[in-house]
Amino acid sequence: MSLSVLILGGSGFVGRALCEQLTRQLGADVRITVPTRRLAHGKSVQSLPGVTVVQADVFHDLPRLVPGHDAVVNLIAILQGSAAAFEHVHVELPRRIAAALAGSPVRRLVHVSALGVGDQAPSRYLRSKAAGEAVLQVAAQTHDLALTLVRPSLIFGEGDASVNLFARLQGLFPLMPLAGASAQLQPVWVQDVARALTQVLLSREAIGQTYEIAGPRVLTLGDLVRLAGQVAGHPRPVLPLPGPLATLQALAMECLPGEPLMSRDNLGSLSVPNVASGRLPGLAELGITPASLEAVLPTYLGSGGGVSRLDAWRARH
């Protein structure tokens, strides 16, 4: 089948993997548009066949971007920011996407949210994600929007902003003081997320569904940090920080220039399990057997043998 898709956030970490997966699976039958404020940000995908990078502001240009496509995928999100910033990106943008779709013949939308969302969740991130979902659910009921929600756990892979950073930090410091060390995660490989999004786009049965996208094993954040250090070749002792010290560490990081590694809002998110509930469909229902963190990390953090290990894992599944 042929597919024309507008990918919002297509030049980002998950977006790059999705563009690669779509072009690999559909070849000449796919046409992908990736809007970005700066064309330089689209360099990672503009060489892929069928991908067109356009300069645009998605908050204002959606009415002209949406027409002519079969589907829209929204990957745009932030992990840090004020209440107003979370509202703008996670609630107002979905509202604008819904309005643009309502004013066009395009009805198909795949929206990437997060595990643990809820209007009573302990972080602005999770509450705003839930509010964005609610906006789109209303649009699905009132404007015949063909909506699919996708809720991933922590996404890892080459170029990620979390596992890679934990590995680098262990190369610099003798000890890893860690807030939220006992937080439960179910890390999922970015390529499996991209495969899931591709399957969702190609399946009419996915319309109206919410998918929980998670890896094969539940780990604590401490487990993940230790594994990253081991695979990278410089494991360090992990020192779990109790609540008050964890909050103090997050507050100190918020005061540093640039985007903080950890914020108090992140700590709030980590206080609820970031794992699949088992009550909603997931990768298994999409025909995908997820790769484990242990199988994938050596392909980009370790030295030697990593790619062959992953190839062997894929051959068994």
C-alpha positions in Angstrom: 0.0 0.0 0.0 1.1 3.6 -0.5 1.2 6.0 2.4 1.8 9.8 2.7 2.5 10.8 6.3 3.3 14.0 8.0 5.6 13.4 11.0 5.7 16.1 13.6 9.0 15.7 15.4 10.4 13.6 12.6 13.9 14.9 12.9 14.2 13.8 16.6 15.4 10.6 18.2 12.2 8.6 17.6 11.3 10.4 14.4 14.6 9.4 12.7 14.0 5.8 13.6 10.4 6.0 12.3 11.5 7.6 9.0 14.1 4.9 8.5 11.6 2.1 9.3 8.9 3.5 7.0 11.3 3.8 4.1 12.8 0.4 4.7 9.4 -1.3 4.9 7.5 0.6 2.2 10.2 1.8 -0.1 8.9 3.8 -3.0 5.3 3.5 -1.7 5.9 6.0 1.2 6.1 9.8 1.1 7.1 11.5 4.3 7.0 15.2 5.2 9.1 16.4 8.2 8.6 20.0 9.2 11.3 21.7 11.2 12.0 25.3 12.2 15.6 25.0 11.0 16.4 22.9 7.9 19.7 22.0 9.4 17.8 19.9 12.1 16.5 17.7 9.3 19.9 16.6 7.9 19.6 13.2 9.6 16.5 12.3 7.5 16.6 14.4 4.4 18.8 11.9 2.5 16.3 9.1 3.0 14.3 8.2 -0.1 10.8 9.7 0.0 11.5 12.1 2.8 10.9 15.8 2.3 12.1 18.2 5.0 10.3 21.6 5.0 10.9 24.7 7.0 7.8 25.4 9.1 6.5 26.2 12.6 4.2 23.4 13.5 2.3 25.6 16.0 1.2 28.0 13.3 1.6 26.2 9.9 -0.5 23.0 10.5 -3.4 24.1 8.3 -1.1 24.2 5.3 1.0 21.2 6.3 -1.7 18.7 6.9 -3.6 18.6 3.5 -2.3 16.1 1.0 -1.3 13.4 3.6 -3.0 10.2 4.6 -1.9 10.4 8.2 -0.2 12.6 10.8 2.1 11.3 13.6 2.8 13.5 16.5 6.1 12.9 18.3 6.7 16.3 19.8 7.2 16.4 23.5 9.4 18.0 26.2 10.7 16.5 29.4 11.6 19.8 31.2 9.9 23.1 31.5 7.4 25.4 33.3 3.7 24.6 33.7 3.1 26.9 30.8 5.6 25.2 28.6 4.1 21.7 29.3 0.6 23.1 28.5 1.8 24.7 25.3 3.6 21.6 23.9 1.5 18.7 25.3 -2.0 20.2 25.3 -2.2 23.2 23.0 -0.3 21.5 20.2 -2.7 18.5 20.2 -5.6 20.9 20.2 -4.1 22.6 17.1 -3.5 19.3 15.4 -7.1 18.3 16.0 -8.4 21.6 14.6 -6.2 21.3 11.5 -7.4 17.8 10.9 -11.0 18.8 11.4 -10.6 21.4 8.7 -9.1 19.0 6.2 -10.0 15.6 4.6 -7.2 14.0 6.7 -8.6 12.0 9.6 -5.8 9.6 10.7 -3.6 10.6 13.7 -1.1 8.6 15.7 -0.2 10.4 18.9 2.7 9.4 21.1 2.1 9.9 24.8 3.7 8.1 27.8 3.1 5.4 30.3 1.9 6.6 33.6 -0.2 9.5 32.4 -3.1 10.7 34.5 -4.9 13.8 35.6 -3.8 13.1 39.2 -0.3 12.0 38.3 2.6 13.4 40.4 4.3 15.5 37.7 3.4 18.3 35.3 4.8 16.1 32.5 2.4 13.2 33.1 -0.6 15.4 33.8 -0.1 17.5 30.7 0.4 14.4 28.6 -3.0 13.1 30.0 -4.6 16.4 29.2 -3.3 16.2 25.6 -4.8 12.7 25.3 -8.1 14.0 26.5 -8.2 16.8 23.9 -7.6 14.3 21.2 -10.2 11.8 22.6 -12.8 14.5 22.5 -11.8 15.3 18.9 -12.1 11.6 18.0 -15.7 11.6 19.2 -16.8 15.0 17.8 -14.9 15.2 14.5 -14.6 11.5 13.5 -10.8 11.6 14.2 -9.2 8.2 13.5 -7.0 8.3 16.6 -4.4 5.9 18.0 -2.6 6.6 21.2 0.8 5.1 21.8 2.3 5.1 25.3 6.0 4.0 25.5 8.1 3.5 28.5 11.7 4.9 28.6 13.0 4.7 25.0 16.7 3.8 24.6 19.0 3.4 21.6 21.9 4.9 19.8 21.8 8.7 20.4 19.3 8.6 23.3 19.5 11.3 25.9 19.4 9.0 29.0 21.3 5.7 28.8 24.2 7.3 26.8 24.5 10.1 29.3 24.6 7.7 32.3 27.3 5.7 30.6 29.4 8.9 29.9 29.0 10.1 33.5 30.4 6.9 34.8 33.5 7.5 32.7 34.0 10.8 34.5 33.1 10.2 38.1 34.1 7.5 40.6 30.6 7.3 42.1 27.0 7.7 40.8 24.7 9.5 43.4 21.3 8.7 41.9 17.9 10.2 42.6 15.0 7.9 41.9 17.2 4.8 41.9 14.3 2.5 42.8 12.0 3.8 40.1 10.5 1.0 37.9 11.0 1.2 34.2 10.4 -1.1 31.3 12.9 0.3 28.7 12.0 -0.2 25.0 14.4 0.0 22.0 13.8 2.9 19.7 13.7 0.6 16.7 10.9 -1.5 18.3 9.0 1.8 18.9 9.5 2.7 15.3 8.3 -0.7 14.2 5.2 -0.4 16.4 4.3 3.0 15.0 4.7 1.7 11.4 2.4 -1.3 12.2 -0.1 1.1 13.8 -0.1 3.4 10.7 -0.7 0.4 8.4 -3.5 -1.2 10.5 -7.1 -0.1 10.5 -7.6 -2.3 13.5 -5.4 0.1 15.5 -7.8 3.0 15.1 -9.4 3.8 18.4 -6.8 1.8 20.4 -4.3 2.8 23.0 -1.0 0.8 23.0 1.4 0.4 25.8 4.9 0.0 24.2 7.4 -1.5 26.6 10.4 -3.8 26.6 10.6 -7.4 27.8 11.9 -6.7 31.4 11.2 -4.4 34.3 14.3 -2.7 35.7 14.9 -0.1 38.3 16.7 3.1 37.3 19.6 1.9 39.4 19.7 -1.4 37.4 19.8 0.6 34.1 22.6 2.9 35.3 24.7 -0.1 36.5 24.2 -1.9 33.2 25.1 1.2 31.2 28.4 1.5 33.1 29.2 -2.2 32.8 28.6 -2.3 29.0 30.5 0.9 28.5 33.5 -0.5 30.3 33.6 1.7 33.4 31.1 0.6 36.0 30.8 2.7 39.1 29.0 2.1 42.4 25.5 3.6 42.4 24.5 5.5 45.5 20.7 5.7 45.9 19.7 9.1 47.3 16.8 9.2 49.9 13.9 11.5 49.2 15.2 14.8 50.7 18.6 14.4 49.1 17.1 13.4 45.8 15.0 16.6 45.8 18.0 18.7 46.7 20.1 17.1 43.9 17.3 17.8 41.4 16.9 21.4 42.6 20.7 21.9 42.2 20.6 20.5 38.7 17.7 22.8 37.8 19.9 25.8 38.7 22.7 24.8 36.2 22.7 26.2 32.7 21.0 24.2 29.9 18.5 21.4 30.2 18.9 19.6 33.6 19.7 16.0 33.7 17.1 15.6 36.5 14.4 18.0 37.7 11.9 17.8 40.6 9.2 17.2 38.0 11.2 14.3 36.7 11.4 12.9 40.2 7.6 13.2 40.3 7.3 11.1 37.2 9.7 8.5 38.5 7.6 8.1 41.6 5.0 6.1 39.6 5.9 2.8 37.8 6.8 3.4 34.2 5.7 -0.1 33.2 2.9 -1.6 31.1 -0.3 -2.3 33.0 -1.1 -5.4 30.9 -4.7 -4.1 30.5 -4.0 -2.6 27.1 -2.5 -4.0 23.8 1.2 -3.8 23.3 4.0 -5.0 21.1 2.8 -8.6 21.2 -0.5 -7.6 19.6 1.4 -5.8 16.9 3.5 -8.9 16.2 6.7 -7.5 17.6 9.0 -9.3 20.0 11.0 -6.6 21.8 14.7 -6.6 22.1 16.2 -6.4 25.6 18.4 -3.7 26.9 21.2 -6.3 27.4 21.0 -7.3 23.7 21.1 -3.8 22.3 23.4 -1.8 24.5 26.6 -3.5 23.3 25.8 -2.4 19.7 26.5 1.2 20.6 28.1 1.4 24.1 30.3 -1.7 24.2 33.3 -2.7 22.2 33.2 -5.7 19.9 30.5 -8.4 19.4 27.5 -6.2 20.0 26.1 -6.1 16.5 26.5 -9.9 16.1 24.8 -10.5 19.4 21.8 -8.4 18.3 21.7 -10.1 14.9 21.7 -13.5 16.7 18.9 -12.4 19.0 16.8 -11.2 16.0 17.4 -14.5 14.2 15.9 -16.4 17.2 12.8 -14.1 17.2 
